[in-house]
Amino acid sequence: FFFVPDPFPSLMMLCPCRCIPRPTADQSKLMHVHARLRTVGGAQRAQALISEYQRLSGTDASAGLYYTKDHTWVRLAGTTAQFGWTQKHQRDAGEIVYVELPEVGETYEADEPVGVVESVLGAEDIMMPVSGKIREVNTLLVNSPWLINTVPESDGYIAIVDVHDPLPDGLMTKEEYHIWLESAL
C-alpha cells in the first residue's frame, strides 16, 4: 500500500467526503480557473474560486443576500440570518484590531447596536440588521478580528440570528445596493 498524492486538492476541498474520483467538464474548467488565480492573494483567490464554482454549478451566491444603508450584509435562509460588514464598510473602517461580539441568546431589534468593532481609526457600533435572537456568534473574530478586513462577506461574518419579525424596510439586493452606493457618492 502506498500513498498517491491527490491530483485535484482544490476540488476535494469542495467535497468533504472526497467523492469526486475524476473531474467533470465543469470541474476541469474550475481547475483552470484555480490555476489562473494562483497569483492572487489567498482570501481573494478562495472567494473567486467559490464564485466560479457557484457559477459553473448553477448555484446563486446572491440568493437571499441583502444589504442595509449602514453597509451591513444579511444572508437569509428561511427564518435564519447571517450578517456582517460589507467590503465598503471594512475598507472605510481601516485595519480591524478588536471585535466585541453580541451575546448569544439575547434578542435585539433591527438598527439596535449589538457590539463594537475597533480599528486603527476608531470604534464603531455593530448594528443589528434584522430583529431577532442571536443564535451564534463568530468566535473566530475574538482572536482574528482581521477576518472582517480580509473576508468580510464569508468567514468574517459577525453572527447568526433567528429572525422574529418581518424583514425591515430598506433592505436592498446586491444590485440595488451598488446603485445606491453610486448615487450616494
N, CA, C and O atoms as a DFTB+ gen file, in Angstrom:
740 C
 N C O
     1  1       0.850      -1.182       0.000
     2  2       0.000       0.000       0.000
     3  2       0.884       1.230       0.000
     4  3       1.817       1.330       0.797
     5  1       0.600       2.153      -0.876
     6  2       1.402       3.374      -0.925
     7  2       0.490       4.571      -1.101
     8  3      -0.640       4.436      -1.570
     9  1       0.977       5.738      -0.726
    10  2       0.214       6.980      -0.791
    11  2       0.335       7.605      -2.167
    12  3       1.440       7.825      -2.664
    13  1      -0.795       7.888      -2.774
    14  2      -0.809       8.590      -4.060
    15  2      -1.294      10.001      -3.789
    16  3      -2.396      10.163      -3.266
    17  1      -0.519      11.040      -4.122
    18  2      -0.962      12.408      -3.867
    19  2      -2.239      12.717      -4.637
    20  3      -2.440      12.251      -5.758
    21  1      -3.069      13.493      -4.025
    22  2      -4.337      13.883      -4.622
    23  2      -4.067      14.838      -5.780
    24  3      -3.520      15.917      -5.551
    25  1      -4.431      14.482      -7.025
    26  2      -4.133      15.356      -8.162
    27  2      -5.001      16.607      -8.213
    28  3      -4.652      17.566      -8.902
    29  1      -6.130      16.618      -7.494
    30  2      -7.032      17.758      -7.523
    31  2      -7.376      18.207      -6.111
    32  3      -8.541      18.130      -5.720
    33  1      -6.396      18.679      -5.323
    34  2      -6.675      19.008      -3.924
    35  2      -7.707      20.112      -3.764
    36  3      -8.487      20.087      -2.812
    37  1      -7.730      21.081      -4.671
    38  2      -8.705      22.165      -4.515
    39  2     -10.126      21.664      -4.717
    40  3     -11.056      22.167      -4.088
    41  1     -10.305      20.668      -5.597
    42  2     -11.644      20.128      -5.802
    43  2     -12.081      19.281      -4.623
    44  3     -13.259      19.280      -4.265
    45  1     -11.155      18.563      -4.017
    46  2     -11.506      17.736      -2.875
    47  2     -11.956      18.602      -1.708
    48  3     -12.764      18.165      -0.888
    49  1     -11.443      19.822      -1.626
    50  2     -11.880      20.723      -0.564
    51  2     -13.347      21.085      -0.752
    52  3     -14.054      21.346       0.222
    53  1     -13.807      21.102      -2.002
    54  2     -15.199      21.438      -2.256
    55  2     -16.129      20.284      -1.897
    56  3     -17.327      20.490      -1.704
    57  1     -15.590      19.085      -1.806
    58  2     -16.395      17.921      -1.475
    59  2     -15.763      17.226      -0.273
    60  3     -14.821      16.452      -0.441
    61  1     -16.272      17.490       0.957
    62  2     -15.649      16.936       2.163
    63  2     -15.552      15.416       2.172
    64  3     -14.633      14.871       2.783
    65  1     -16.462      14.726       1.519
    66  2     -16.408      13.257       1.546
    67  2     -15.453      12.711       0.494
    68  3     -15.282      11.497       0.386
    69  1     -14.831      13.591      -0.282
    70  2     -13.826      13.226      -1.287
    71  2     -14.411      12.232      -2.300
    72  3     -13.751      11.271      -2.695
    73  1     -15.638      12.478      -2.703
    74  2     -16.325      11.535      -3.571
    75  2     -16.114      11.820      -5.055
    76  3     -16.711      11.140      -5.889
    77  1     -15.301      12.784      -5.408
    78  2     -15.118      13.120      -6.818
    79  2     -13.909      12.340      -7.351
    80  3     -12.774      12.775      -7.157
    81  1     -14.126      11.200      -8.016
    82  2     -12.987      10.413      -8.478
    83  2     -12.283      11.031      -9.683
    84  3     -11.057      10.988      -9.773
    85  1     -13.042      11.597     -10.596
    86  2     -12.482      12.228     -11.783
    87  2     -13.196      13.544     -12.015
    88  3     -14.398      13.640     -11.768
    89  1     -12.492      14.555     -12.480
    90  2     -13.168      15.832     -12.702
    91  2     -14.131      15.763     -13.888
    92  3     -13.830      15.157     -14.916
    93  1     -15.278      16.386     -13.725
    94  2     -16.208      16.530     -14.839
    95  2     -15.713      17.681     -15.705
    96  3     -14.703      18.308     -15.386
    97  1     -16.415      17.960     -16.793
    98  2     -16.012      19.065     -17.671
    99  2     -16.018      20.387     -16.903
   100  3     -15.095      21.189     -17.042
   101  1     -17.071      20.619     -16.081
   102  2     -17.145      21.856     -15.305
   103  2     -16.027      21.917     -14.268
   104  3     -15.460      22.982     -14.025
   105  1     -15.712      20.785     -13.662
   106  2     -14.634      20.761     -12.678
   107  2     -13.294      21.010     -13.346
   108  3     -12.417      21.643     -12.756
   109  1     -13.123      20.526     -14.558
   110  2     -11.892      20.802     -15.303
   111  2     -11.769      22.298     -15.563
   112  3     -10.686      22.870     -15.442
   113  1     -12.890      22.927     -15.922
   114  2     -12.873      24.383     -16.109
   115  2     -12.481      25.067     -14.807
   116  3     -11.715      26.030     -14.807
   117  1     -13.013      24.560     -13.695
   118  2     -12.712      25.136     -12.391
   119  2     -11.226      25.003     -12.063
   120  3     -10.631      25.918     -11.494
   121  1     -10.624      23.856     -12.424
   122  2      -9.192      23.681     -12.173
   123  2      -8.381      24.698     -12.965
   124  3      -7.370      25.201     -12.476
   125  1      -8.819      25.005     -14.190
   126  2      -8.115      26.011     -14.985
   127  2      -8.270      27.388     -14.367
   128  3      -7.322      28.173     -14.358
   129  1      -9.455      27.692     -13.850
   130  2      -9.671      28.968     -13.162
   131  2      -8.763      29.038     -11.945
   132  3      -8.134      30.065     -11.693
   133  1      -8.692      27.940     -11.185
   134  2      -7.846      27.900      -9.996
   135  2      -6.381      28.145     -10.372
   136  3      -5.674      28.871      -9.673
   137  1      -5.932      27.548     -11.460
   138  2      -4.543      27.739     -11.893
   139  2      -4.288      29.204     -12.248
   140  3      -3.218      29.735     -11.952
   141  1      -5.272      29.864     -12.884
   142  2      -5.114      31.282     -13.236
   143  2      -5.096      32.160     -11.994
   144  3      -4.477      33.224     -12.004
   145  1      -5.764      31.737     -10.925
   146  2      -5.887      32.574      -9.738
   147  2      -4.754      32.382      -8.727
   148  3      -4.758      33.027      -7.679
   149  1      -3.804      31.527      -9.014
   150  2      -2.735      31.266      -8.045
   151  2      -1.929      32.504      -7.695
   152  3      -1.321      32.561      -6.627
   153  1      -1.912      33.498      -8.576
   154  2      -1.134      34.714      -8.307
   155  2      -1.897      35.688      -7.422
   156  3      -1.309      36.649      -6.927
   157  1      -3.164      35.471      -7.214
   158  2      -3.985      36.358      -6.388
   159  2      -3.858      35.926      -4.932
   160  3      -3.589      34.756      -4.660
   161  1      -4.048      36.861      -3.980
   162  2      -3.963      36.550      -2.551
   163  2      -4.925      35.452      -2.130
   164  3      -5.921      35.198      -2.808
   165  1      -4.626      34.799      -1.006
   166  2      -5.381      33.645      -0.539
   167  2      -6.871      33.871      -0.403
   168  3      -7.655      33.101      -0.959
   169  1      -7.294      34.914       0.326
   170  2      -8.720      35.154       0.547
   171  2      -9.413      35.522      -0.760
   172  3     -10.523      35.063      -1.030
   173  1      -8.764      36.341      -1.559
   174  2      -9.361      36.735      -2.841
   175  2      -9.463      35.526      -3.757
   176  3     -10.462      35.349      -4.454
   177  1      -8.427      34.697      -3.753
   178  2      -8.436      33.504      -4.591
   179  2      -9.558      32.566      -4.160
   180  3     -10.276      32.020      -4.998
   181  1      -9.706      32.383      -2.859
   182  2     -10.754      31.497      -2.354
   183  2     -12.131      32.010      -2.750
   184  3     -12.981      31.238      -3.193
   185  1     -12.354      33.313      -2.593
   186  2     -13.659      33.882      -2.937
   187  2     -13.925      33.764      -4.435
   188  3     -15.035      33.428      -4.847
   189  1     -12.911      34.038      -5.245
   190  2     -13.071      33.928      -6.693
   191  2     -13.338      32.487      -7.098
   192  3     -14.150      32.228      -7.986
   193  1     -12.660      31.556      -6.453
   194  2     -12.853      30.139      -6.749
   195  2     -14.268      29.698      -6.385
   196  3     -14.920      28.980      -7.143
   197  1     -14.730      30.135      -5.225
   198  2     -16.091      29.798      -4.804
   199  2     -17.111      30.382      -5.772
   200  3     -18.062      29.703      -6.160
   201  1     -16.916      31.644      -6.164
   202  2     -17.839      32.294      -7.105
   203  2     -17.875      31.560      -8.433
   204  3     -18.947      31.344      -8.998
   205  1     -16.700      31.173      -8.935
   206  2     -16.643      30.452     -10.206
   207  2     -17.296      29.073     -10.075
   208  3     -18.004      28.640     -10.984
   209  1     -17.069      28.386      -8.964
   210  2     -17.697      27.090      -8.737
   211  2     -19.223      27.247      -8.719
   212  3     -19.947      26.448      -9.314
   213  1     -19.699      28.295      -8.022
   214  2     -21.136      28.510      -7.958
   215  2     -21.711      28.823      -9.334
   216  3     -22.810      28.383      -9.670
   217  1     -20.959      29.587     -10.129
   218  2     -21.417      29.906     -11.479
   219  2     -21.496      28.624     -12.313
   220  3     -22.481      28.395     -13.016
   221  1     -20.452      27.790     -12.231
   222  2     -20.425      26.559     -13.021
   223  2     -21.463      25.549     -12.559
   224  3     -22.019      24.809     -13.370
   225  1     -21.725      25.515     -11.255
   226  2     -22.666      24.522     -10.735
   227  2     -24.113      25.009     -10.754
   228  3     -25.030      24.255     -10.429
   229  1     -24.316      26.269     -11.136
   230  2     -25.667      26.795     -11.237
   231  2     -26.245      27.298      -9.933
   232  3     -27.433      27.619      -9.881
   233  1     -25.448      27.380      -8.868
   234  2     -25.949      27.931      -7.616
   235  2     -25.745      29.432      -7.613
   236  3     -24.795      29.926      -8.221
   237  1     -26.613      30.163      -6.944
   238  2     -26.552      31.610      -6.914
   239  2     -26.175      32.067      -5.516
   240  3     -26.963      31.940      -4.579
   241  1     -24.966      32.600      -5.376
   242  2     -24.474      33.042      -4.064
   243  2     -25.240      34.251      -3.554
   244  3     -25.256      34.507      -2.350
   245  1     -25.880      35.003      -4.457
   246  2     -26.582      36.207      -4.017
   247  2     -28.038      35.927      -3.646
   248  3     -28.751      36.847      -3.246
   249  1     -28.495      34.684      -3.769
   250  2     -29.861      34.359      -3.378
   251  2     -30.006      34.557      -1.870
   252  3     -29.245      33.983      -1.091
   253  1     -30.972      35.362      -1.466
   254  2     -31.199      35.621      -0.053
   255  2     -30.224      36.601       0.557
   256  3     -30.193      36.760       1.777
   257  1     -29.419      37.267      -0.271
   258  2     -28.420      38.209       0.220
   259  2     -28.950      39.631       0.069
   260  3     -29.348      40.049      -1.019
   261  1     -28.947      40.370       1.190
   262  2     -29.445      41.747       1.200
   263  2     -28.438      42.655       1.894
   264  3     -27.549      42.193       2.610
   265  1     -28.595      43.942       1.668
   266  2     -27.690      44.948       2.227
   267  2     -28.496      46.060       2.879
   268  3     -29.633      46.334       2.495
   269  1     -27.880      46.699       3.881
   270  2     -28.519      47.847       4.537
   271  2     -27.757      49.117       4.189
   272  3     -26.650      49.065       3.655
   273  1     -28.364      50.261       4.500
   274  2     -27.714      51.537       4.215
   275  2     -26.556      51.822       5.157
   276  3     -25.770      52.734       4.903
   277  1     -26.432      51.057       6.245
   278  2     -25.257      51.229       7.103
   279  2     -24.178      50.198       6.750
   280  3     -23.315      49.888       7.571
   281  1     -24.234      49.676       5.530
   282  2     -23.204      48.814       4.945
   283  2     -23.025      47.499       5.694
   284  3     -21.906      47.074       5.983
   285  1     -24.147      46.872       5.999
   286  2     -24.163      45.543       6.588
   287  2     -24.828      44.609       5.586
   288  3     -25.831      44.970       4.970
   289  1     -24.278      43.418       5.421
   290  2     -24.931      42.425       4.570
   291  2     -25.695      41.439       5.453
   292  3     -25.322      41.189       6.599
   293  1     -26.777      40.884       4.892
   294  2     -27.609      39.903       5.584
   295  2     -27.904      38.774       4.607
   296  3     -28.423      39.016       3.518
   297  1     -27.576      37.547       4.987
   298  2     -27.883      36.383       4.150
   299  2     -28.990      35.612       4.845
   300  3     -28.796      35.075       5.936
   301  1     -30.168      35.560       4.198
   302  2     -31.346      34.919       4.778
   303  2     -31.531      33.507       4.238
   304  3     -31.359      33.246       3.047
   305  1     -31.887      32.602       5.150
   306  2     -32.240      31.232       4.789
   307  2     -33.402      30.844       5.693
   308  3     -33.200      30.423       6.832
   309  1     -34.612      30.989       5.180
   310  2     -35.795      30.728       5.999
   311  2     -35.921      31.774       7.086
   312  3     -35.985      32.968       6.794
   313  1     -35.958      31.341       8.343
   314  2     -36.069      32.284       9.460
   315  2     -34.716      32.506      10.144
   316  3     -34.657      32.989      11.275
   317  1     -33.647      32.152       9.458
   318  2     -32.302      32.346       9.987
   319  2     -31.563      33.350       9.113
   320  3     -31.704      33.340       7.890
   321  1     -30.781      34.211       9.737
   322  2     -29.998      35.199       9.000
   323  2     -28.573      35.227       9.531
   324  3     -28.339      35.127      10.735
   325  1     -27.641      35.362       8.623
   326  2     -26.238      35.553       8.966
   327  2     -25.911      36.982       8.534
   328  3     -26.368      37.426       7.481
   329  1     -25.123      37.709       9.337
   330  2     -24.820      39.080       8.932
   331  2     -23.389      39.466       9.251
   332  3     -22.716      38.836      10.067
   333  1     -22.943      40.523       8.580
   334  2     -21.596      41.042       8.770
   335  2     -21.439      42.366       8.046
   336  3     -22.403      42.923       7.521
   337  1     -20.231      42.855       8.026
   338  2     -19.933      44.126       7.354
   339  2     -19.621      43.882       5.886
   340  3     -19.118      42.823       5.510
   341  1     -19.926      44.880       5.061
   342  2     -19.629      44.801       3.634
   343  2     -18.163      45.156       3.382
   344  3     -17.458      45.629       4.274
   345  1     -17.730      44.918       2.159
   346  2     -16.376      45.312       1.752
   347  2     -16.163      46.803       1.977
   348  3     -15.121      47.208       2.493
   349  1     -17.137      47.621       1.596
   350  2     -17.005      49.066       1.752
   351  2     -16.878      49.441       3.222
   352  3     -16.050      50.279       3.577
   353  1     -17.676      48.840       4.063
   354  2     -17.667      49.167       5.490
   355  2     -16.298      48.862       6.110
   356  3     -15.742      49.695       6.826
   357  1     -15.761      47.684       5.840
   358  2     -14.465      47.326       6.428
   359  2     -13.358      48.184       5.845
   360  3     -12.413      48.533       6.552
   361  1     -13.456      48.535       4.557
   362  2     -12.441      49.390       3.929
   363  2     -12.434      50.778       4.555
   364  3     -11.371      51.345       4.809
   365  1     -13.629      51.325       4.805
   366  2     -13.746      52.648       5.430
   367  2     -13.277      52.631       6.885
   368  3     -12.753      53.630       7.379
   369  1     -13.460      51.509       7.566
   370  2     -13.086      51.407       8.986
   371  2     -11.577      51.315       9.185
   372  3     -11.063      51.723      10.226
   373  1     -10.874      50.788       8.207
   374  2      -9.432      50.589       8.364
   375  2      -9.147      49.239       8.985
   376  3     -10.031      48.387       9.078
   377  1      -7.913      49.048       9.410
   378  2      -7.490      47.762       9.962
   379  2      -8.210      47.473      11.282
   380  3      -8.084      48.231      12.244
   381  1      -8.965      46.372      11.319
   382  2      -9.737      45.982      12.500
   383  2      -8.786      45.323      13.509
   384  3      -8.015      44.431      13.155
   385  1      -8.850      45.774      14.774
   386  2      -7.949      45.235      15.799
   387  2      -8.691      44.542      16.945
   388  3      -8.082      43.785      17.701
   389  1     -10.004      44.794      17.085
   390  2     -10.759      44.195      18.196
   391  2     -12.233      44.153      17.824
   392  3     -12.745      45.072      17.185
   393  1     -12.915      43.084      18.226
   394  2     -14.354      42.955      17.991
   395  2     -15.022      42.523      19.286
   396  3     -14.640      41.518      19.884
   397  1     -16.017      43.283      19.717
   398  2     -16.876      42.898      20.847
   399  2     -18.158      42.347      20.246
   400  3     -18.943      43.088      19.654
   401  1     -18.365      41.059      20.400
   402  2     -19.490      40.375      19.765
   403  2     -20.753      40.468      20.614
   404  3     -20.672      40.670      21.826
   405  1     -21.931      40.321      19.980
   406  2     -23.178      40.295      20.756
   407  2     -23.262      39.040      21.617
   408  3     -22.538      38.071      21.394
   409  1     -24.147      39.071      22.594
   410  2     -24.347      37.930      23.496
   411  2     -25.273      36.906      22.845
   412  3     -26.340      37.251      22.337
   413  1     -24.852      35.648      22.868
   414  2     -25.699      34.566      22.354
   415  2     -26.936      34.459      23.246
   416  3     -26.836      34.504      24.472
   417  1     -28.102      34.316      22.612
   418  2     -29.354      34.187      23.349
   419  2     -30.077      35.506      23.567
   420  3     -31.253      35.512      23.931
   421  1     -29.392      36.622      23.352
   422  2     -30.028      37.939      23.512
   423  2     -30.892      38.254      22.296
   424  3     -30.596      37.833      21.177
   425  1     -31.957      38.999      22.538
   426  2     -32.848      39.430      21.463
   427  2     -32.642      40.911      21.218
   428  3     -32.586      41.706      22.157
   429  1     -32.530      41.277      19.948
   430  2     -32.302      42.669      19.551
   431  2     -33.289      43.063      18.468
   432  3     -33.781      42.224      17.713
   433  1     -33.565      44.350      18.408
   434  2     -34.398      44.906      17.348
   435  2     -33.501      45.344      16.191
   436  3     -32.305      45.567      16.376
   437  1     -34.082      45.465      15.002
   438  2     -33.339      45.969      13.849
   439  2     -32.834      47.380      14.156
   440  3     -33.526      48.159      14.812
   441  1     -31.644      47.703      13.690
   442  2     -30.987      49.001      13.865
   443  2     -30.566      49.280      15.309
   444  3     -30.318      50.430      15.669
   445  1     -30.485      48.244      16.133
   446  2     -30.021      48.388      17.507
   447  2     -28.548      47.969      17.564
   448  3     -28.167      46.989      16.924
   449  1     -27.708      48.699      18.325
   450  2     -26.308      48.280      18.445
   451  2     -26.198      46.975      19.227
   452  3     -26.833      46.800      20.267
   453  1     -25.372      46.055      18.700
   454  2     -25.223      44.742      19.340
   455  2     -23.785      44.437      19.739
   456  3     -23.531      43.446      20.424
   457  1     -22.865      45.256      19.331
   458  2     -21.459      45.033      19.634
   459  2     -20.635      46.207      19.143
   460  3     -21.178      47.224      18.714
   461  1     -19.319      46.059      19.208
   462  2     -18.409      47.136      18.809
   463  2     -17.252      46.548      18.012
   464  3     -16.745      45.468      18.316
   465  1     -16.849      47.289      16.983
   466  2     -15.644      46.961      16.227
   467  2     -14.674      48.111      16.408
   468  3     -15.019      49.272      16.186
   469  1     -13.453      47.777      16.816
   470  2     -12.417      48.801      16.963
   471  2     -11.385      48.602      15.873
   472  3     -10.947      47.487      15.588
   473  1     -11.011      49.721      15.271
   474  2      -9.987      49.688      14.231
   475  2      -8.916      50.710      14.583
   476  3      -9.020      51.407      15.592
   477  1      -7.899      50.795      13.758
   478  2      -6.842      51.778      13.992
   479  2      -7.375      53.197      13.844
   480  3      -6.734      54.147      14.294
   481  1      -8.543      53.352      13.217
   482  2      -9.134      54.677      13.011
   483  2     -10.160      55.050      14.082
   484  3     -10.559      56.212      14.156
   485  1     -10.600      54.102      14.914
   486  2     -11.597      54.389      15.944
   487  2     -12.491      53.194      16.193
   488  3     -12.219      52.085      15.733
   489  1     -13.566      53.440      16.931
   490  2     -14.524      52.378      17.268
   491  2     -15.872      52.682      16.624
   492  3     -16.237      53.840      16.423
   493  1     -16.598      51.621      16.309
   494  2     -17.898      51.779      15.674
   495  2     -18.831      50.669      16.156
   496  3     -18.409      49.528      16.343
   497  1     -20.098      51.015      16.354
   498  2     -21.086      50.025      16.773
   499  2     -21.394      49.049      15.645
   500  3     -21.383      49.409      14.468
   501  1     -21.667      47.820      16.027
   502  2     -22.212      46.827      15.100
   503  2     -23.723      46.952      15.218
   504  3     -24.275      46.780      16.305
   505  1     -24.388      47.247      14.126
   506  2     -25.835      47.439      14.139
   507  2     -26.537      46.155      13.675
   508  3     -26.129      45.513      12.708
   509  1     -27.592      45.812      14.390
   510  2     -28.384      44.616      14.054
   511  2     -29.214      44.925      12.808
   512  3     -29.997      45.874      12.824
   513  1     -29.066      44.159      11.741
   514  2     -29.794      44.452      10.507
   515  2     -31.251      43.989      10.505
   516  3     -32.072      44.530       9.764
   517  1     -31.576      42.989      11.331
   518  2     -32.942      42.449      11.415
   519  2     -33.274      42.219      12.888
   520  3     -32.372      42.132      13.722
   521  1     -34.548      42.121      13.206
   522  2     -34.946      41.820      14.585
   523  2     -34.864      40.314      14.815
   524  3     -35.304      39.523      13.981
   525  1     -34.292      39.928      15.960
   526  2     -34.212      38.506      16.246
   527  2     -33.307      38.187      17.405
   528  3     -32.768      39.073      18.068
   529  1     -33.153      36.900      17.633
   530  2     -32.362      36.375      18.750
   531  2     -31.029      35.843      18.207
   532  3     -31.009      35.095      17.230
   533  1     -29.931      36.228      18.838
   534  2     -28.607      35.767      18.417
   535  2     -28.482      34.280      18.719
   536  3     -28.531      33.865      19.877
   537  1     -28.321      33.494      17.679
   538  2     -28.165      32.048      17.827
   539  2     -26.696      31.678      18.011
   540  3     -26.357      30.803      18.808
   541  1     -25.834      32.359      17.263
   542  2     -24.412      32.008      17.265
   543  2     -23.608      33.236      16.878
   544  3     -24.051      34.041      16.059
   545  1     -22.427      33.381      17.463
   546  2     -21.518      34.458      17.067
   547  2     -20.270      33.829      16.463
   548  3     -19.951      32.670      16.732
   549  1     -19.579      34.598      15.655
   550  2     -18.368      34.110      15.007
   551  2     -17.203      34.265      15.975
   552  3     -16.548      35.307      16.002
   553  1     -16.946      33.237      16.764
   554  2     -15.897      33.303      17.781
   555  2     -14.497      33.421      17.188
   556  3     -13.555      33.766      17.902
   557  1     -14.343      33.140      15.899
   558  2     -13.048      33.332      15.249
   559  2     -12.607      34.789      15.316
   560  3     -11.411      35.082      15.316
   561  1     -13.576      35.705      15.374
   562  2     -13.256      37.130      15.382
   563  2     -12.594      37.575      16.684
   564  3     -11.929      38.610      16.711
   565  1     -12.764      36.812      17.758
   566  2     -12.157      37.169      19.039
   567  2     -10.640      37.208      18.915
   568  3     -10.004      38.170      19.345
   569  1     -10.061      36.171      18.331
   570  2      -8.609      36.096      18.166
   571  2      -8.136      36.527      16.781
   572  3      -6.941      36.744      16.579
   573  1      -9.049      36.653      15.831
   574  2      -8.687      37.025      14.452
   575  2      -9.637      38.095      13.923
   576  3     -10.361      37.846      12.958
   577  1      -9.651      39.285      14.536
   578  2     -10.578      40.324      14.072
   579  2     -10.306      40.769      12.637
   580  3     -11.182      41.325      11.975
   581  1      -9.098      40.521      12.168
   582  2      -8.722      40.884      10.809
   583  2      -9.529      40.133       9.748
   584  3      -9.508      40.523       8.581
   585  1     -10.244      39.058      10.129
   586  2     -11.090      38.352       9.163
   587  2     -12.141      39.287       8.563
   588  3     -12.554      39.108       7.417
   589  1     -12.572      40.283       9.337
   590  2     -13.539      41.251       8.798
   591  2     -12.895      42.027       7.659
   592  3     -13.577      42.369       6.694
   593  1     -11.599      42.313       7.744
   594  2     -10.909      43.017       6.677
   595  2     -10.637      42.133       5.466
   596  3     -10.718      42.598       4.330
   597  1     -10.318      40.871       5.696
   598  2      -9.898      40.025       4.584
   599  2     -11.047      39.293       3.891
   600  3     -11.058      39.189       2.665
   601  1     -12.006      38.788       4.654
   602  2     -13.133      38.056       4.064
   603  2     -14.433      38.462       4.773
   604  3     -15.067      37.633       5.425
   605  1     -14.829      39.738       4.648
   606  2     -15.976      40.225       5.419
   607  2     -17.299      39.553       5.079
   608  3     -18.173      39.460       5.940
   609  1     -17.469      39.083       3.850
   610  2     -18.758      38.527       3.456
   611  2     -18.773      37.004       3.462
   612  3     -19.636      36.379       2.846
   613  1     -17.795      36.404       4.177
   614  2     -17.818      34.946       4.351
   615  2     -17.318      34.623       5.760
   616  3     -18.102      34.688       6.707
   617  1     -16.053      34.280       5.927
   618  2     -15.530      33.907       7.251
   619  2     -15.515      35.069       8.237
   620  3     -15.395      34.849       9.442
   621  1     -15.634      36.293       7.751
   622  2     -15.647      37.457       8.627
   623  2     -17.045      37.857       9.075
   624  3     -17.243      38.977       9.546
   625  1     -18.022      36.958       8.937
   626  2     -19.381      37.270       9.392
   627  2     -19.370      37.525      10.900
   628  3     -18.458      37.088      11.602
   629  1     -20.385      38.232      11.388
   630  2     -20.433      38.596      12.806
   631  2     -21.282      37.617      13.615
   632  3     -20.841      37.120      14.651
   633  1     -22.494      37.340      13.144
   634  2     -23.378      36.472      13.930
   635  2     -24.435      35.824      13.053
   636  3     -24.652      36.213      11.905
   637  1     -25.091      34.814      13.637
   638  2     -26.244      34.160      13.029
   639  2     -27.431      34.421      13.947
   640  3     -27.329      34.289      15.167
   641  1     -28.560      34.792      13.346
   642  2     -29.729      35.258      14.083
   643  2     -30.960      34.441      13.708
   644  3     -31.148      34.094      12.542
   645  1     -31.802      34.134      14.702
   646  2     -33.139      33.601      14.438
   647  2     -34.046      34.816      14.278
   648  3     -34.301      35.540      15.240
   649  1     -34.529      35.036      13.066
   650  2     -35.321      36.232      12.754
   651  2     -36.724      36.085      13.336
   652  3     -37.387      35.071      13.119
   653  1     -37.181      37.115      14.087
   654  2     -38.502      37.077      14.718
   655  2     -39.562      37.822      13.929
   656  3     -40.660      37.309      13.710
   657  1     -39.237      39.013      13.511
   658  2     -40.223      39.878      12.862
   659  2     -40.025      39.862      11.353
   660  3     -39.025      39.357      10.845
   661  1     -41.002      40.428      10.651
   662  2     -40.795      40.562       9.206
   663  2     -39.545      41.399       8.937
   664  3     -39.107      42.182       9.780
   665  1     -38.998      41.217       7.773
   666  2     -37.791      41.956       7.424
   667  2     -38.065      43.454       7.410
   668  3     -39.135      43.884       6.979
   669  1     -37.108      44.252       7.879
   670  2     -37.309      45.700       7.880
   671  2     -37.316      46.267       6.462
   672  3     -36.708      45.706       5.550
   673  1     -38.008      47.380       6.296
   674  2     -37.972      48.079       5.019
   675  2     -36.557      48.600       4.807
   676  3     -35.833      48.858       5.769
   677  1     -36.177      48.750       3.583
   678  2     -34.870      49.317       3.303
   679  2     -33.782      48.310       3.000
   680  3     -32.676      48.701       2.628
   681  1     -34.066      47.008       3.150
   682  2     -33.063      46.024       2.737
   683  2     -32.976      46.048       1.215
   684  3     -33.995      46.103       0.526
   685  1     -31.759      46.006       0.701
   686  2     -31.538      46.108      -0.743
   687  2     -30.876      44.849      -1.277
   688  3     -30.093      44.204      -0.579
   689  1     -31.193      44.505      -2.514
   690  2     -30.481      43.426      -3.194
   691  2     -29.082      43.942      -3.534
   692  3     -28.796      45.127      -3.367
   693  1     -28.228      43.064      -4.002
   694  2     -26.861      43.465      -4.356
   695  2     -26.866      44.560      -5.423
   696  3     -26.117      45.532      -5.325
   697  1     -27.702      44.400      -6.426
   698  2     -27.774      45.387      -7.497
   699  2     -28.279      46.732      -6.967
   700  3     -27.720      47.780      -7.291
   701  1     -29.335      46.697      -6.153
   702  2     -29.869      47.937      -5.574
   703  2     -28.827      48.618      -4.680
   704  3     -28.701      49.843      -4.683
   705  1     -28.091      47.819      -3.923
   706  2     -27.062      48.368      -3.041
   707  2     -25.979      49.074      -3.841
   708  3     -25.557      50.172      -3.477
   709  1     -25.524      48.456      -4.930
   710  2     -24.478      49.083      -5.734
   711  2     -24.973      50.359      -6.411
   712  3     -24.225      51.331      -6.521
   713  1     -26.213      50.362      -6.860
   714  2     -26.810      51.583      -7.441
   715  2     -26.894      52.663      -6.363
   716  3     -26.564      53.822      -6.619
   717  1     -27.330      52.292      -5.166
   718  2     -27.418      53.243      -4.066
   719  2     -26.036      53.801      -3.706
   720  3     -25.895      55.000      -3.462
   721  1     -25.019      52.935      -3.674
   722  2     -23.661      53.384      -3.385
   723  2     -23.190      54.426      -4.386
   724  3     -22.627      55.456      -4.014
   725  1     -23.429      54.142      -5.667
   726  2     -23.009      55.071      -6.719
   727  2     -23.728      56.408      -6.599
   728  3     -23.121      57.456      -6.817
   729  1     -25.000      56.386      -6.259
   730  2     -25.760      57.631      -6.143
   731  2     -25.392      58.395      -4.870
   732  3     -25.552      59.615      -4.812
   733  1     -24.899      57.679      -3.845
   734  2     -24.537      58.341      -2.575
   735  2     -23.189      59.054      -2.670
   736  3     -22.892      59.924      -1.852
   737  1     -22.382      58.698      -3.649
   738  2     -21.067      59.328      -3.780
   739  2     -21.126      60.714      -4.327
   740  3     -20.090      61.359      -4.488
